[in-house]
Every structure is written in structure tokens, then in C-alpha cells.
Amino acid sequence: MKVKVGEENLNVILAELLAESGLRAIGEIRIRRKKPDIFMDINGMRVIIEGKYPGRREELYKKACERIDEGLCEAVLTVEYVKLNFEAQISVDQRGIKNALKRGIFNAKFITYADRVRLGKQKRKEEMEFHENIDFQELVAYLMTSYDLLTKEDVLNEVIKMMEDKIISFSDLVIKDKPNIDRLKEILELSGGREEEE
């Protein structure tokens, strides 16, 4: 008889293992009435891990986007628990889960704030590239790169580019529709005219 361990239990034990590896991590806590699977602080950057069994990437993607949009973190590491071999098939204890995670195989993908800006325009969630079939040590190393990943991303230029595109689009509409310029100045609260210059 095979036993399937609940994701909540896996998340808590994974958080313990990450803490034992020198990372600041805690599993299944409440933050602003939300309950991320694992909350981490990596050099002052807030990172959340959302972990699921395989076959639920769309749910992982949605949850990751929610966590970033809610302002809970700067990045989310989505993790799939691909292969976990439990020593005891009927009575699994916490030590057995810990050992299974240490020897486990994972798929993982970071989603950052900058990705949220870009994903709306360029990528679809199905196109997210996961690091496939990595072991626990590789997962820890991938997490350690998050600080560099977050500090090197150019979020501001992405947002400025989006704003420029919207302004150009609006300008094109204004030129095409030929509105009353005086009324437009009034609505946009733009000053102009000779009376104000005197």
C-alpha cells in the first residue's frame, strides 16, 4: 500500500531542510491573511516557495503570480515534487519524509516581479521553462542565486517601456479622433495660452 504525503507536510519539512542548509525559511505561516507554502528571507529579499505534486503547473503559476501581486514577496520559486521515495510504504514518519526530500527529484522555476511585467506581453504560462529533474542540493543552489537574479533584473526599464507604449497608443488615438484641443488641455490640466504667460 503506497502512501501519498500531503503537500503541506512536504512544504514544512522542505522549509526545515532549507533552514538546516543555512537559509532563513519557515513553512506554512500566515502573512497578511495569506498562507504561502514556504516563506524565506534571502539577503533581505522576500522569496516564497510554492510546492505541488506534478501536473499542476497552471495552479503553481497562478499562485506564484498572486503572491507577487499581493506584495508578499519579490520572487516565487515554484517547485514540483517529482520523485520522492519513502522508505516505509505504510507508516511514513517525519524522518522518512525528510530523507525522501533530501534524495528527491524536483522541477523548479523562479517567477519574479519583472517576469510579471513581461509575462503579460511576451510569454504565456505554458512557456515557462522549468529546471527539470534537479536534486535537493541543486534546488538549494538555485535558491541561492535568487538574490543575484532579483538585483540584476531591470524592472524600472520594463515599466517605463510599458508606459511609453501606452502613451504612444493614447497619442495615436487623440490624433486620429481630432478632439477639441482647448477641452483636452482643460481635462489634462495643462497650462498654456497667452493669458497665463503674462
N, C-alpha and C positions, 0 to 999 in steps of 0.2 A: 504494500500500500504506500503510494507516494504521497508526501505531504507538501502542500504549497504554503509557504510562509507569506503572511500579509506584507504588503509594501511598506506599511507604517513601521513594522518591526525591522524590516531591512534598512529603512532610512535612519532609524535611531542607531542601529548597530554600525551602519556606514559612518554616521557622524562620530561615533566613538572611535572608530578606526582612524578617521581623518585627524581627530584630536590627538590620538596616540602618535600620529605621524608628524606632529608639530604644527598643525593648522588649528585655528580657532573655529570650531564648528559645534553646533548643537542641533539636535533633531527634533522635529515636530513641536515647535514652540509657537505661541501666539504673538503676532506683531500687528498692532492696529486692527484687531479682529480678524486677521488673516492667519492661515496656518501653513507656512511653507514647509516642505519636507525637511530640508536642512538649511540652516542659516549660518553663513560664515562671514568672518571679517579677515580680509587678506590685505595687510598693509593699509588699513583704513578704507578699503573698497568693500562695499557690501556685495556679497555673492550668495545667490540661493541655488541650491541643487533641487531639482525636481526629478524624482526617480520612479520609473514604472517598469513593469514587465514588457517584453517586446510586443509589437502590434498596436501600440497606442501612441504613435508619433504625433498624430494630429492633436491629441489631447495634451501631450507634452508641450508642443508648440504653443497651443492656446494658453496653457497655464503659465509658461515662461513669459509670454507677452503680457499677460495680466500682471504678473509680479513686477515687471519693469514699469508698466503703465501706472500701477498703483504707487510707484515711488519707493518700493520696499528695497530695491537693490539697483546696482548699475549693470549687473550681468546675471544671467541664469545659465547654469550648466545643466542641460537635460541629459539624463542618464537612463539607459535601458539595461536592466539586469538580464543579460543574455543567457549566461550559463552559470548556474550555481549548483554545485553537487553537495548535498547534505550527507554527512556520514551516516546518521541514523535515519532510516526511512520512515519510521513510525513516530518515535519520540524525539523530536528535534529540540534542543535547548539553545540558550543564547550563545554558548561557546561554539556549538555546532554551526550556528548562523554566522558567527564571526569568522570561523575558519573557512566557511564556504565563500564568504565575501573576499577574504584575503586571497583565495585561489580562484575567484570568479572571473568571468569574462564580461566586459561591458562595451556598449556603444555610447559615445558621448559627443555632445555638440554645445558650444557656447552660443548664446544669443545675448547681444549687448544692446545698449540704448541706440548706438549708431546703426546696428542692424535693423532695429525697429523703424528708423527713419528710412533706410534703404529698402527694406523688405516690401513696404507698401508700393514701391515703384518698380523694382527690378526683379526680385526673387519671389518665388512662391514657396510656401512651407514644404511642399513636396521636394523642392530642390535643395533643401538644407543638407549639407554634407556632414555626415557623422564620422567621427574617428571610430572605425569598426574594430571589434574584437580586441580590445585592449585589456591588459590585466590591471590589477589594483595599483601596482607601482606606477604604471603608465598613467592611470587616472589621477593619481596624486601629482605627478609631474605636470600633467595637463592643467590641473588646478593652479599649480604654482606659476604658470605662465599667464594667468588671468590678469595680474597686475600690469604686466607689460602690454598685454592685449588692450586693456582699458585705457592706459595712459597714452598709448600711441595712436588711438583712433581719433580722427579729426571730425568730431561731432558738429562743431560750430560751422565748418565749411559746408557740411551736408545740409544743415538747417538754412544757412544763407542761400545756398543754391535753390532749395525748395521755395524760399521766399521770393527770390528773383523770378523764378518760373511763374509764380502766382501773380506777381506784379506785372510781368510782361503779358500774361494772359488777360488780366484785367485791363491793361492799357489797350490791347488789341480790341477788346470789346467796346471800350469807350470810343476809340477812333472809328470803329465800324458803325456804331449806333449814332454818332454825331449828336451828343447831348448839348443842352444849353450850358455853355461854359461858365457863365456867371452863377447859375444854380449849382453846378458841380463844385465851384470854388467855395460856395457857401456851405454845402454839405460836408466837404472835406476840411472846412475851417481854414482855408488857405487865404492868406492876406494878399493883397495885390490891388492895383489901381492907383491912380494919382492922388486921391484924397488921403490915403494912408501914408504916402511918401512925404507929404508936406508937413 
